[in-house]
């Protein structure tokens, strides 16, 4: 019987029971993909992050309960929180490497953890019936990025009160759907739905802000932005647009340290 350490961290949260929970498993070496997926399915969180130390960096992978994904911001923040606070990492910057998304860094800045991710590339698409049938309110603009759709609405109230049709959304060929509008008290607000990836609504989606940040930076004419993801748990983010890179900042809070028993 092998024991595997597991942490659960609330990411983009200033207190426990807010933000987005992610599981983190530090590994000495990679387990089989089947075991990684089964651990993520058993955790039943939006994402579980696994990492292995390789030379001066950490290779990282992310799994939802049903699939491996290309990029996950909140679980990367959670992994960095674990390294900085519980796994004896003493430097001020962590270099992660994802086989699917390249180099990703996380820097410690007081209580904030600053993710540095590649900016998404996206283009405007038609507002097809397939897209608009997913919500009870029609968006005014639609864009398609590397993995997600971005739908722009008129107001924060629309984002807060919108009713998703998950069956319709699950038929869209994408990781998920970001909806957004200009914020009342912050620069922009959003929500994120990914039924086709095993997550109906994600509480806080760091990777979605690689699309949201460049969009709103250009719309608002500023490179430093504040954001709230308006899920039930809510997430608070600070974002910086650096052209081909995006910085996404937030806090993490420890919820759980445990052990998995693997036969």
C-alpha positions in Angstrom: 0.0 0.0 0.0 1.5 3.3 -1.1 0.6 6.6 0.6 0.3 9.7 -1.6 0.1 13.2 0.0 -2.7 15.4 -1.1 -3.5 19.0 -0.4 -6.7 21.0 -1.0 -6.3 24.7 -1.5 -8.9 27.4 -2.0 -7.4 29.5 -4.8 -8.1 33.2 -5.5 -9.6 33.3 -2.0 -9.0 35.5 1.0 -10.6 33.0 3.3 -11.5 29.3 3.4 -14.8 28.3 1.6 -14.3 31.0 -1.1 -12.5 31.1 -4.3 -11.9 27.9 -6.3 -10.9 24.6 -4.5 -8.1 22.6 -6.2 -6.4 19.4 -5.1 -2.6 19.2 -5.4 -0.5 16.0 -5.4 3.3 16.4 -5.2 4.8 13.3 -7.0 8.3 11.9 -6.9 7.7 10.4 -10.4 4.7 10.3 -12.7 2.0 7.8 -12.1 0.1 6.3 -15.0 -2.4 8.6 -16.8 -5.2 6.2 -15.7 -4.3 6.6 -12.0 -4.0 10.4 -12.4 -7.4 10.6 -14.0 -8.9 8.3 -11.3 -7.5 10.4 -8.5 -9.0 13.5 -10.1 -12.4 11.7 -10.6 -12.3 10.6 -6.9 -11.5 14.2 -5.8 -14.5 15.4 -7.8 -13.1 19.0 -7.9 -12.9 21.2 -10.9 -9.2 20.4 -11.2 -6.5 18.3 -9.5 -2.9 19.4 -10.2 0.0 17.0 -10.2 3.7 18.0 -10.3 7.1 16.4 -10.5 10.4 18.2 -9.8 12.7 18.1 -12.8 16.1 19.9 -12.4 15.3 23.5 -11.5 11.6 23.4 -12.5 8.4 21.5 -11.9 6.5 19.7 -14.6 2.8 20.2 -14.0 -0.4 18.6 -15.3 -4.1 19.3 -14.6 -7.1 16.9 -14.6 -10.8 17.6 -14.3 -12.9 14.6 -13.1 -13.2 13.5 -16.8 -10.3 14.9 -18.8 -6.7 16.3 -18.8 -6.7 20.0 -19.7 -4.2 22.2 -21.4 -4.0 25.0 -18.8 -5.4 25.6 -15.3 -4.7 28.9 -13.5 -6.3 28.2 -10.1 -4.7 24.8 -9.7 -1.3 26.2 -10.7 -1.8 28.9 -8.0 -2.7 26.1 -5.6 0.4 24.1 -6.5 2.6 27.2 -5.9 0.9 27.8 -2.6 1.7 24.2 -1.5 5.4 24.6 -2.6 5.9 28.0 -0.9 4.1 27.1 2.3 4.3 23.3 2.9 6.9 21.7 0.7 10.0 23.7 1.8 10.5 25.7 -1.4 12.7 28.7 -0.5 13.0 30.8 -3.6 10.7 33.7 -4.6 9.7 32.4 -8.0 8.6 28.9 -9.1 9.1 27.7 -12.7 6.5 25.3 -13.8 6.6 23.6 -17.2 3.5 22.2 -18.9 3.9 19.9 -21.9 0.7 21.5 -23.3 1.3 25.2 -22.4 5.0 25.7 -22.0 6.7 27.7 -19.2 4.5 29.1 -16.5 5.9 31.0 -13.5 4.5 31.9 -10.1 6.0 34.7 -8.1 5.5 35.5 -4.4 4.5 39.1 -3.8 3.5 39.5 -0.1 0.4 37.5 0.3 -0.3 37.5 -3.4 0.8 34.8 -5.8 1.4 36.2 -9.3 0.9 33.8 -12.2 2.6 34.5 -15.5 0.8 32.8 -18.4 0.8 33.1 -22.2 -1.9 35.4 -23.6 -4.7 33.6 -25.4 -5.2 34.3 -29.1 -8.8 34.8 -30.1 -10.9 36.0 -33.0 -14.5 37.2 -33.3 -17.0 34.7 -34.5 -20.7 34.9 -35.6 -23.4 34.7 -33.0 -24.8 31.4 -34.2 -27.9 29.7 -32.8 -25.6 27.0 -31.4 -23.9 29.7 -29.2 -26.9 31.8 -28.3 -29.1 28.8 -27.3 -26.9 28.2 -24.3 -28.3 31.1 -22.3 -31.6 32.9 -21.7 -30.0 36.3 -22.6 -28.4 36.9 -26.0 -24.7 38.1 -25.9 -23.7 41.1 -28.0 -20.4 39.7 -29.2 -18.7 36.2 -29.5 -15.0 35.3 -29.8 -13.2 31.9 -30.0 -9.8 31.4 -28.4 -7.5 28.5 -28.2 -9.8 26.4 -26.0 -12.8 28.5 -25.0 -15.6 30.7 -26.3 -15.8 34.3 -24.9 -19.2 35.9 -24.9 -19.6 39.6 -24.1 -22.8 40.9 -22.5 -24.1 44.4 -21.6 -24.0 44.5 -17.8 -22.8 42.9 -14.6 -26.5 42.2 -13.7 -26.8 40.1 -16.8 -23.7 38.0 -15.9 -24.9 37.6 -12.3 -28.5 36.6 -13.2 -28.0 34.6 -16.5 -29.4 31.1 -16.7 -27.2 28.6 -18.5 -28.6 25.7 -20.5 -26.0 23.1 -19.8 -27.2 20.6 -22.4 -26.9 23.2 -25.2 -23.5 24.4 -23.8 -22.2 20.8 -23.7 -22.6 20.5 -27.5 -20.2 23.4 -28.2 -16.8 22.2 -29.4 -14.7 23.9 -26.7 -13.2 23.4 -23.3 -15.8 25.9 -21.9 -17.6 29.2 -22.3 -16.6 32.4 -20.7 -19.2 35.1 -20.2 -18.2 38.6 -19.3 -19.3 42.3 -19.0 -17.9 45.5 -17.7 -18.0 45.6 -13.9 -19.8 48.1 -11.7 -17.1 48.3 -9.1 -14.2 46.4 -10.8 -13.0 46.6 -14.4 -14.8 43.4 -15.5 -16.8 40.5 -14.2 -17.1 37.0 -15.6 -18.5 33.4 -15.1 -17.2 30.2 -16.7 -19.2 27.1 -17.8 -17.6 23.8 -19.0 -20.1 21.0 -18.9 -18.3 19.3 -21.8 -15.2 19.1 -19.5 -17.0 17.7 -16.5 -17.5 21.1 -14.7 -20.9 22.8 -15.1 -19.7 26.1 -13.5 -16.2 26.7 -12.4 -15.9 29.0 -9.3 -12.8 30.9 -10.4 -11.0 30.2 -13.7 -7.4 31.6 -13.8 -6.8 30.4 -17.4 -10.0 32.2 -18.6 -8.3 35.5 -17.7 -5.6 34.9 -20.3 -8.5 35.7 -22.7 -10.4 38.2 -20.6 -7.4 40.3 -19.7 -6.3 41.2 -23.3 -9.9 41.7 -24.3 -10.7 44.2 -21.5 -7.3 45.8 -21.6 -8.0 46.9 -25.2 -11.6 47.8 -24.5 -10.7 50.0 -21.4 -7.3 51.3 -22.6 -5.5 50.1 -19.5 -3.1 47.3 -18.6 -3.8 46.9 -14.9 -7.2 45.5 -14.2 -9.4 44.3 -11.4 -11.8 41.4 -11.8 -14.5 39.3 -10.0 -15.7 35.9 -11.1 -19.3 36.0 -10.1 -19.8 32.3 -9.1 -21.5 31.5 -5.9 -18.1 31.3 -4.1 -16.8 34.4 -5.9 -13.2 34.9 -6.9 -11.1 38.1 -6.8 -8.3 38.7 -9.2 -5.8 41.3 -10.2 -4.6 41.1 -13.8 -1.8 42.8 -15.8 -1.7 42.7 -19.6 1.9 42.3 -20.9 1.2 41.8 -24.6 2.2 38.1 -25.2 1.9 37.3 -21.5 -0.6 37.9 -18.7 -0.1 38.2 -15.0 -2.9 37.0 -12.8 -2.7 37.5 -9.1 -4.6 36.1 -6.1 -4.3 34.5 -2.7 -4.5 30.9 -1.6 -5.9 29.4 1.6 -5.2 25.9 3.0 -8.2 23.7 3.5 -6.9 20.2 3.8 -3.8 18.0 4.1 -4.3 14.3 3.7 -3.1 11.0 2.3 -4.4 8.9 -0.6 -3.9 5.1 -0.3 -2.9 3.5 -3.6 -2.7 -0.3 -4.0 
